[in-house]
Amino acid sequence: MMRASERGIPRVHPTQKPIAVMEWVLEQKTGPGQTVFDPFMGSGTTGIACARLGRRFVGVEIDEAHFQTACARIGDGLRSGTQTNHRATRDRLRDGTF
């Protein structure tokens, strides 16, 4: 699995996770319309995944700079209205080609 930073997209948080991984986790454990709580929001990856998958999201972040970054990233995700191809994401995770 390649991180965004390995594909030329800089990471904005030291422990930032790939959005597709969070989408996969959310697909396994939540349903559309459910609320996801992230008490350590960081760069907002979970919130972006929620926006793409139609989940409601509540996030908390103690660091103001990270909070602002997360809000901007989640807002971009909401504005783009991007829906992921869930089957392709699962296949790539399963095959280790992501």
C-alpha positions in Angstrom: 0.0 0.0 0.0 1.4 3.4 -0.9 0.9 6.4 1.2 -0.3 9.6 -0.4 3.1 11.1 0.3 4.7 8.3 -1.7 2.6 9.3 -4.7 3.6 13.0 -4.6 0.9 14.2 -2.3 2.4 15.6 0.9 1.1 14.4 4.3 -0.4 17.0 6.5 -0.1 15.1 9.8 2.6 12.7 11.1 0.3 9.7 11.5 -2.0 10.4 8.5 -3.7 7.3 7.2 -4.8 6.6 3.6 -8.4 7.6 3.0 -9.1 4.2 1.2 -8.1 2.3 4.4 -10.5 4.3 6.5 -13.3 3.8 3.9 -12.7 0.1 4.0 -12.9 0.0 7.8 -16.0 2.1 7.9 -17.7 -0.1 5.3 -17.0 -3.1 7.5 -18.2 -1.6 10.7 -20.8 1.1 9.9 -23.8 1.7 7.6 -24.9 4.7 5.6 -26.3 7.4 7.8 -24.6 6.2 11.0 -22.6 8.6 13.1 -18.8 8.0 13.5 -17.0 9.6 16.4 -13.2 10.3 16.1 -11.8 11.6 19.4 -8.3 12.1 17.8 -9.2 13.7 14.5 -5.7 14.6 13.4 -5.8 15.5 9.7 -9.4 14.4 9.2 -9.0 11.3 7.2 -11.9 9.5 9.0 -14.1 12.5 8.4 -13.3 12.5 4.6 -14.1 8.8 4.4 -17.4 9.4 6.2 -18.3 12.2 3.8 -17.5 9.9 0.8 -19.5 7.0 2.3 -22.6 8.9 3.5 -21.8 8.6 7.2 -22.2 11.4 9.8 -19.0 12.5 11.5 -18.1 14.0 14.8 -14.4 14.8 15.3 -12.3 16.2 18.2 -8.7 17.5 17.9 -6.8 19.3 20.6 -4.2 20.9 18.2 -5.8 24.0 16.6 -3.6 23.8 13.5 -4.5 20.2 12.9 -8.1 20.9 13.6 -8.2 23.7 11.0 -6.4 21.4 8.5 -8.9 18.6 9.1 -11.9 21.0 8.7 -10.5 22.2 5.4 -9.8 18.7 4.1 -13.3 17.4 5.2 -14.9 20.5 3.6 -13.0 19.7 0.3 -14.3 16.2 0.5 -17.9 17.3 1.0 -17.7 19.8 -1.8 -16.2 17.3 -4.3 -19.1 15.0 -3.7 -16.8 12.1 -4.6 -18.2 8.7 -4.1 -15.6 5.9 -4.2 -15.8 2.7 -6.1 -16.1 0.5 -3.0 -15.6 -2.9 -4.8 -12.4 -1.6 -6.5 -11.1 -0.3 -3.1 -11.8 -3.6 -1.4 -10.1 -5.6 -4.2 -7.1 -3.4 -4.1 -6.8 -3.8 -0.3 -7.3 -7.5 -0.5 -4.7 -7.9 -3.3 -2.2 -5.6 -1.7 -2.1 -3.4 -4.8 -3.3 -0.3 -3.1 
